[in-house]
Amino acid sequence: QLQLVESGGGLVQPGGSLRLSCVVSGATLDDYAIGWFRRAPGKEREGISCISSTGDSINYSDSMKGRFTISRDNAKNTVYLQMNSLKPEDTAVYYCAAVPDEYYDRRNPPVWLEYDYWGQGTQVTVSS
């Protein structure tokens, strides 16, 4: 089955940057759209951004637009989330998830119930 593993999280000061990686195995990444999500303490799971199998469709939630950037390198079986100008409220566990491209919503930011395969998450802590 498809497996996803996140990495790149850690402790960063406010205003800093991190790049998260999502490595996919068990299937070709060419067949899947990928979404990034996060769960902050005491809050529900929140969609961040999503990207189609070829990268021709990208969507962001309004709160992350301009600070976060999603990209993919199918040859490396990897999807990235570049995070800049980080704030304490960005502290959360960050997850990547996959859905077959034929079921991907090309018009809207990701909704967690639409995704079938999940990684176990990577912790991001923004604090001075």
Order of alpha helices (4+ residues) and beta strands (2+ residues): beta-beta-beta-beta-beta-beta-beta-beta-beta-beta-beta
